[in-house]
Amino acid sequence: MADTAAHDEAQIIEGAFEQRVHDIFKTFAEAIYTGEPERDAATRFRRGLISARRARAAALEVAKEEA
């Protein structure tokens, strides 16, 4: 049962990560569309993506510890 719960939690975390990346990309695309310099938009996108990856990794680690 614990394996199933850990698997479900991992799927939820991965789904949340996918949604976050989707949101970050949307913001990036909108910034370029509205005329923000691409370099600035790319920097912000990169920071957001790195942060999202770190949060996903940390959350998955915690989920494993709790299983």
ChimeraX commands (.cxc) that place a marker at each C-alpha (Angstrom):
marker #1 position 0.00,0.00,0.00 radius 0.5
marker #1 position 2.85,2.40,0.79 radius 0.5
marker #1 position 4.32,1.83,-2.68 radius 0.5
marker #1 position 1.00,2.77,-4.25 radius 0.5
marker #1 position 0.73,5.94,-2.15 radius 0.5
marker #1 position 4.31,6.93,-3.01 radius 0.5
marker #1 position 3.63,6.30,-6.69 radius 0.5
marker #1 position 0.44,8.38,-6.55 radius 0.5
marker #1 position 2.29,11.21,-4.80 radius 0.5
marker #1 position 5.06,11.09,-7.38 radius 0.5
marker #1 position 2.48,11.32,-10.18 radius 0.5
marker #1 position 0.87,14.33,-8.49 radius 0.5
marker #1 position 4.26,16.02,-8.10 radius 0.5
marker #1 position 5.14,15.34,-11.75 radius 0.5
marker #1 position 1.76,16.68,-12.84 radius 0.5
marker #1 position 2.28,19.84,-10.81 radius 0.5
marker #1 position 5.73,20.23,-12.36 radius 0.5
marker #1 position 4.29,19.89,-15.85 radius 0.5
marker #1 position 1.69,22.54,-15.07 radius 0.5
marker #1 position 4.36,24.87,-13.69 radius 0.5
marker #1 position 6.51,24.48,-16.79 radius 0.5
marker #1 position 3.43,25.16,-18.91 radius 0.5
marker #1 position 2.76,28.35,-16.92 radius 0.5
marker #1 position 6.38,29.49,-17.12 radius 0.5
marker #1 position 6.42,28.92,-20.87 radius 0.5
marker #1 position 3.17,30.83,-21.32 radius 0.5
marker #1 position 4.65,33.78,-19.45 radius 0.5
marker #1 position 7.79,33.57,-21.59 radius 0.5
marker #1 position 5.83,33.48,-24.84 radius 0.5
marker #1 position 3.57,36.35,-23.77 radius 0.5
marker #1 position 6.57,38.46,-22.79 radius 0.5
marker #1 position 8.12,38.02,-26.23 radius 0.5
marker #1 position 4.78,38.64,-27.93 radius 0.5
marker #1 position 4.29,41.92,-26.05 radius 0.5
marker #1 position 7.73,43.18,-27.03 radius 0.5
marker #1 position 9.84,42.45,-23.96 radius 0.5
marker #1 position 13.45,41.88,-24.95 radius 0.5
marker #1 position 13.91,38.19,-25.61 radius 0.5
marker #1 position 17.08,38.09,-23.54 radius 0.5
marker #1 position 15.24,39.33,-20.42 radius 0.5
marker #1 position 12.34,36.96,-21.00 radius 0.5
marker #1 position 14.74,34.05,-21.51 radius 0.5
marker #1 position 16.59,34.86,-18.29 radius 0.5
marker #1 position 13.35,34.88,-16.33 radius 0.5
marker #1 position 12.21,31.66,-18.05 radius 0.5
marker #1 position 15.52,29.96,-17.24 radius 0.5
marker #1 position 15.31,31.00,-13.56 radius 0.5
marker #1 position 11.74,29.75,-13.33 radius 0.5
marker #1 position 12.58,26.44,-14.96 radius 0.5
marker #1 position 15.57,25.86,-12.68 radius 0.5
marker #1 position 13.46,26.68,-9.63 radius 0.5
marker #1 position 10.68,24.36,-10.77 radius 0.5
marker #1 position 13.17,21.52,-11.28 radius 0.5
marker #1 position 14.64,22.07,-7.83 radius 0.5
marker #1 position 11.20,22.11,-6.23 radius 0.5
marker #1 position 10.21,18.91,-8.07 radius 0.5
marker #1 position 13.39,17.13,-6.99 radius 0.5
marker #1 position 12.95,18.23,-3.37 radius 0.5
marker #1 position 9.30,17.20,-3.31 radius 0.5
marker #1 position 10.05,13.78,-4.80 radius 0.5
marker #1 position 12.79,13.27,-2.22 radius 0.5
marker #1 position 10.43,14.12,0.63 radius 0.5
marker #1 position 7.77,11.82,-0.80 radius 0.5
marker #1 position 10.30,8.96,-0.88 radius 0.5
marker #1 position 11.33,9.63,2.74 radius 0.5
marker #1 position 7.74,9.49,3.91 radius 0.5
marker #1 position 7.01,6.21,2.12 radius 0.5
marker link #1:1,2 radius 0.2
marker link #1:2,3 radius 0.2
marker link #1:3,4 radius 0.2
marker link #1:4,5 radius 0.2
marker link #1:5,6 radius 0.2
marker link #1:6,7 radius 0.2
marker link #1:7,8 radius 0.2
marker link #1:8,9 radius 0.2
marker link #1:9,10 radius 0.2
marker link #1:10,11 radius 0.2
marker link #1:11,12 radius 0.2
marker link #1:12,13 radius 0.2
marker link #1:13,14 radius 0.2
marker link #1:14,15 radius 0.2
marker link #1:15,16 radius 0.2
marker link #1:16,17 radius 0.2
marker link #1:17,18 radius 0.2
marker link #1:18,19 radius 0.2
marker link #1:19,20 radius 0.2
marker link #1:20,21 radius 0.2
marker link #1:21,22 radius 0.2
marker link #1:22,23 radius 0.2
marker link #1:23,24 radius 0.2
marker link #1:24,25 radius 0.2
marker link #1:25,26 radius 0.2
marker link #1:26,27 radius 0.2
marker link #1:27,28 radius 0.2
marker link #1:28,29 radius 0.2
marker link #1:29,30 radius 0.2
marker link #1:30,31 radius 0.2
marker link #1:31,32 radius 0.2
marker link #1:32,33 radius 0.2
marker link #1:33,34 radius 0.2
marker link #1:34,35 radius 0.2
marker link #1:35,36 radius 0.2
marker link #1:36,37 radius 0.2
marker link #1:37,38 radius 0.2
marker link #1:38,39 radius 0.2
marker link #1:39,40 radius 0.2
marker link #1:40,41 radius 0.2
marker link #1:41,42 radius 0.2
marker link #1:42,43 radius 0.2
marker link #1:43,44 radius 0.2
marker link #1:44,45 radius 0.2
marker link #1:45,46 radius 0.2
marker link #1:46,47 radius 0.2
marker link #1:47,48 radius 0.2
marker link #1:48,49 radius 0.2
marker link #1:49,50 radius 0.2
marker link #1:50,51 radius 0.2
marker link #1:51,52 radius 0.2
marker link #1:52,53 radius 0.2
marker link #1:53,54 radius 0.2
marker link #1:54,55 radius 0.2
marker link #1:55,56 radius 0.2
marker link #1:56,57 radius 0.2
marker link #1:57,58 radius 0.2
marker link #1:58,59 radius 0.2
marker link #1:59,60 radius 0.2
marker link #1:60,61 radius 0.2
marker link #1:61,62 radius 0.2
marker link #1:62,63 radius 0.2
marker link #1:63,64 radius 0.2
marker link #1:64,65 radius 0.2
marker link #1:65,66 radius 0.2
marker link #1:66,67 radius 0.2
view
